[in-house]
Amino acid sequence: MRRVVIAGASGFIGRVLIARYEAAGWQVHTIGRSGADARWGDTAGIAALLDGSELLVNLAGKSVNCRYTDANRAEIFRSRLETTAELRRAIAATSSPPSLWVNSSTATIYRHAEDRPMTESAGELGSGFSVAVAKAWEAELFADDLPGTRRVALRMAIVLGDGSVMPPLVRLARFGLGGPQVDGRWFATRARRRNGTQHEFRARAGAQKFSWIHIDDVAGIIDFLVERPDIDGIVNASSPHPSDNRTFMATLRRVLGVRLALPARRWMLEVGSAVIRTETELVLKSRWVVPERLSDAGYPFIWPDLEPALRDILQPERAAGEGLRSVPRNR
């Protein structure tokens, strides 16, 4: 029986992967803080799960959808670096290590881009807190020698599905607030500049790029990587057809049948983000990322275009296990 171990499986992506692999007949094990087959801190127990498995997927890490306080910034770092390091030590302790380790990373590692798309070969890394987290996370993944395990850092764009960013965006659109999120000038505190959390005004009128990927393609890409032992290292997981904020919000409104669309300007976003305890960078940074390596390797995107992807996610009859046919089944 094919075996997969999913770390940090309690979130949106993890729940989808568990359902898919179980439906395809894989033996699925999980690593987490509670209710999992092995818990963080039990390196020997984690190694026992990994020994003889085919695939490890690590999704562990505190959500960045929070206010970047000192405590939250420290936990964002810790929850990624410590778990990744423990997985690496556990793999080194196995006699039959997983042949593939897919580790979450983020497309926000690239700079704010309005001039050209960021690829694995020619993309420029950015600066600031979020980029520092991503750099350290990937460095932890690729540290040390694991000769029996191929490692991939999956730089994921914003994942669209029945969870994550979609519910709040749908609520905004239905309440008539589904216009573009418009950047503007905003004062910078000394602490924000010191911590690398100040978003600088650049994109105008909702022109910031919006790179995205459907949850079915996140799972499909992992399946593709299992079957392609020639691919390792950095892989961008994003649709080949990115959008921008204004177009994304207009497409969402069209799919929902909503006409009223008030824009959200920078001052409104700053006040609102403070109230709901998040950061404006999440909607104002221009993320223009394309999947060069996957396209070159021939990955067949299930949802390459935005409107069909949104219609699939938002249609009430969408089946919980749709797309399972793409999962490699037991041999």
C-alpha positions in Angstrom: 0.0 0.0 0.0 1.3 3.5 -0.9 1.9 5.6 2.2 1.8 9.4 2.6 2.6 11.4 5.7 1.1 14.8 6.0 2.5 17.2 8.6 0.3 20.2 9.6 -2.7 18.5 8.1 -5.4 20.3 10.1 -5.7 23.2 7.8 -7.6 23.8 4.6 -5.0 22.2 2.2 -4.3 19.3 4.6 -7.9 18.3 4.9 -8.3 18.2 1.1 -5.1 16.1 0.7 -6.2 13.6 3.4 -9.6 13.1 1.7 -8.0 12.7 -1.7 -5.4 10.2 -0.8 -7.7 8.1 1.4 -10.2 7.9 -1.4 -7.4 6.8 -3.8 -6.5 4.0 -1.4 -3.3 5.4 0.1 -2.4 4.8 3.7 -2.4 8.3 5.2 -0.6 9.3 8.4 -0.5 12.7 10.0 1.8 14.8 12.2 0.5 17.6 14.3 0.1 19.1 17.8 -2.9 17.0 18.7 -5.2 14.3 17.3 -2.4 13.1 14.9 -0.6 9.9 14.5 2.6 11.5 15.8 3.1 14.8 17.6 5.8 17.4 17.2 8.6 16.9 19.6 8.4 13.1 19.3 11.1 12.7 16.7 11.3 9.0 17.1 7.6 8.6 16.6 7.8 10.8 13.5 10.7 8.8 12.1 8.7 5.6 12.6 5.8 7.1 10.5 8.2 8.2 7.8 10.1 4.9 7.6 8.9 3.1 4.5 6.6 5.9 3.3 6.6 7.2 -0.3 5.7 10.8 0.2 6.0 13.5 2.9 4.0 16.7 2.6 4.7 19.4 5.2 2.1 22.2 5.6 3.0 23.1 9.1 3.2 26.8 10.1 1.2 29.5 11.9 -1.1 31.4 9.5 0.3 34.7 8.3 -3.3 36.0 8.4 -2.7 37.8 11.7 -1.3 41.0 13.1 2.5 41.1 12.9 3.1 41.6 16.6 6.4 40.6 18.2 4.8 37.4 19.5 3.1 36.5 16.2 6.2 37.1 14.2 8.3 34.9 16.5 5.7 32.1 16.2 5.5 32.4 12.4 9.2 31.8 12.3 9.3 29.1 15.0 6.4 27.1 13.7 8.0 26.8 10.3 11.7 26.4 11.1 11.4 24.0 14.1 9.0 21.6 12.4 11.0 21.5 9.2 14.2 20.9 11.1 12.5 18.1 13.1 11.3 16.4 9.9 14.8 16.6 8.4 16.2 14.9 11.5 13.5 12.3 11.5 14.1 11.4 7.9 17.9 11.1 8.6 17.0 8.5 11.3 15.0 6.2 9.0 16.3 3.2 7.2 13.9 3.6 4.3 13.2 7.3 3.9 10.4 8.8 1.9 11.5 9.3 -1.7 9.9 12.7 -2.0 9.5 15.5 0.5 7.2 18.4 -0.6 7.5 21.3 1.8 5.3 24.4 1.7 6.8 27.7 0.8 5.3 30.9 -0.5 5.2 32.9 -3.7 5.5 36.0 -1.6 9.2 35.3 -1.4 9.5 37.3 -4.7 9.6 41.1 -4.7 6.6 43.3 -5.4 6.4 43.0 -9.2 4.4 45.1 -11.6 7.0 45.1 -14.4 7.4 41.4 -15.2 6.5 37.9 -13.9 8.7 36.1 -11.4 9.9 32.6 -12.4 12.1 30.1 -10.7 15.0 30.9 -13.0 14.8 34.7 -13.3 12.6 35.8 -10.3 14.0 38.3 -7.9 13.6 37.8 -4.2 12.1 40.6 -2.1 12.8 42.0 1.3 11.0 42.5 4.6 9.5 40.2 7.2 7.5 37.9 5.0 10.4 37.3 2.6 12.8 36.7 5.5 10.4 34.0 6.8 10.3 32.3 3.3 14.0 32.4 2.8 14.7 30.9 6.3 12.1 28.2 5.7 13.6 27.1 2.4 17.1 27.2 3.9 15.9 24.9 6.7 14.4 22.5 4.1 17.5 22.1 2.0 20.0 22.0 4.9 22.1 18.8 5.4 22.4 15.9 3.1 19.4 13.5 2.7 20.6 11.2 -0.2 17.5 9.0 -0.2 14.9 11.9 -0.3 14.2 14.3 -3.1 13.1 17.7 -1.7 10.8 20.3 -3.3 9.9 23.7 -1.9 6.5 24.5 -3.3 6.2 28.3 -3.6 2.4 28.5 -3.5 0.4 31.5 -4.8 -2.9 32.3 -3.0 -4.8 29.0 -2.9 -8.5 29.2 -4.0 -10.9 26.7 -2.7 -13.6 26.1 -0.1 -11.7 27.8 2.6 -8.7 30.1 3.1 -9.2 33.5 1.4 -12.5 32.7 -0.4 -15.1 33.0 2.4 -14.2 36.6 3.5 -13.9 37.7 -0.1 -17.3 36.3 -0.9 -18.8 38.0 2.1 -17.3 41.4 1.1 -18.7 41.0 -2.4 -22.2 40.1 -1.3 -22.3 43.1 1.0 -21.4 45.4 -1.9 -17.8 45.9 -0.8 -16.3 43.7 -3.6 -14.5 46.5 -5.5 -10.7 46.6 -5.8 -8.4 47.0 -2.8 -6.8 50.3 -3.7 -3.3 51.2 -2.4 -2.3 54.6 -1.3 0.1 56.5 1.0 0.1 55.6 4.6 2.4 56.7 7.5 5.1 54.3 8.5 5.9 53.8 12.2 9.5 53.2 13.3 8.6 49.7 14.6 7.1 48.7 11.2 10.2 49.8 9.4 12.5 48.1 11.9 10.5 44.8 11.6 10.1 44.9 7.9 6.3 44.9 8.0 5.6 48.3 6.4 4.0 48.0 3.0 5.2 50.8 0.6 2.7 52.4 -1.7 3.4 51.4 -5.4 0.5 49.8 -7.4 -2.3 52.2 -8.2 -6.0 51.7 -8.7 -6.1 47.9 -7.8 -3.4 47.1 -10.4 -1.4 44.9 -8.0 -1.0 41.5 -9.6 -2.9 38.6 -8.1 -1.2 35.2 -8.6 -3.5 32.3 -7.6 -4.0 28.5 -7.8 -7.0 26.3 -7.5 -6.8 23.7 -4.6 -7.3 20.9 -7.2 -4.0 22.0 -8.9 -2.1 22.1 -5.6 -3.0 18.5 -5.1 -2.5 17.7 -8.8 1.0 19.2 -8.7 2.0 17.1 -5.8 0.8 14.0 -7.7 2.8 15.2 -10.7 5.9 15.6 -8.6 5.6 12.0 -7.2 5.7 10.7 -10.8 8.6 13.0 -11.9 11.8 12.1 -10.1 13.7 14.5 -12.3 12.1 17.6 -10.6 13.5 18.9 -7.3 14.4 22.2 -5.6 12.2 25.3 -6.1 8.8 24.9 -7.9 6.3 27.8 -8.3 2.7 26.5 -7.7 0.6 29.1 -9.4 -1.8 29.4 -12.3 -0.1 30.1 -15.7 -2.6 32.9 -16.1 -2.3 35.3 -13.1 -4.8 38.2 -12.7 -4.7 41.5 -10.9 -6.7 42.7 -7.9 -9.2 44.8 -9.9 -9.9 42.0 -12.4 -10.1 39.3 -9.7 -12.7 41.2 -7.7 -14.7 41.9 -10.9 -14.6 38.3 -11.9 -15.7 37.2 -8.4 -18.6 39.7 -8.5 -19.7 38.4 -12.0 -19.6 34.8 -10.7 -21.7 35.7 -7.7 -24.1 37.9 -9.7 -23.3 41.0 -7.6 -23.4 44.5 -9.2 -22.6 46.9 -6.4 -18.9 47.2 -5.9 -17.5 49.8 -3.6 -13.7 50.0 -3.6 -11.6 49.6 -0.4 -9.0 52.4 -0.1 -5.8 52.1 1.8 -7.0 54.0 4.8 -10.0 51.8 5.0 -7.9 48.7 4.7 -5.5 49.9 7.4 -8.4 50.5 9.8 -10.1 47.3 8.9 -7.0 45.2 9.2 -6.3 46.5 12.6 -9.9 45.6 13.7 -9.8 42.0 12.3 -6.1 41.5 13.3 -4.4 41.1 9.9 -2.0 43.0 7.7 -2.7 45.0 4.5 0.4 43.5 2.8 -1.7 40.4 2.1 -3.9 42.2 -0.4 -1.7 45.1 -1.5 1.6 43.5 -2.5 1.8 42.8 -6.2 2.5 39.1 -6.6 3.2 38.2 -10.2 4.4 34.6 -10.3 4.2 32.1 -13.1 5.0 28.3 -13.0 7.9 28.1 -15.4 9.2 24.7 -14.3 5.8 23.0 -14.2 4.8 24.4 -17.6 8.1 23.3 -19.1 7.7 19.8 -17.6 4.2 19.5 -19.1 2.0 19.7 -16.0 -1.6 19.8 -17.3 -3.3 22.4 -15.2 -6.9 21.5 -14.2 -7.9 25.1 -13.7 -5.6 27.5 -15.6 -8.2 30.3 -16.0 -9.7 32.3 -13.2 -13.4 32.5 -14.0 -13.9 28.7 -14.5 -11.9 28.1 -11.3 -14.1 30.5 -9.3 -17.3 29.0 -10.8 -16.1 25.5 -9.8 -15.4 26.6 -6.2 -18.5 28.6 -5.7 -21.1 26.3 -7.3 -23.2 24.8 -4.5 -23.2 21.3 -6.1 -19.4 21.0 -6.1 -18.7 17.5 -4.7 -16.4 17.1 -1.7 -14.2 14.7 -3.5 -14.2 16.1 -7.0 -10.9 15.7 -8.8 -10.0 12.5 -7.1 -9.4 10.8 -10.5 -6.1 12.6 -10.7 -4.6 11.0 -7.6 -2.2 8.1 -8.3 -3.9 5.0 -6.9 -2.3 2.0 -5.2 -0.1 0.0 -7.4 
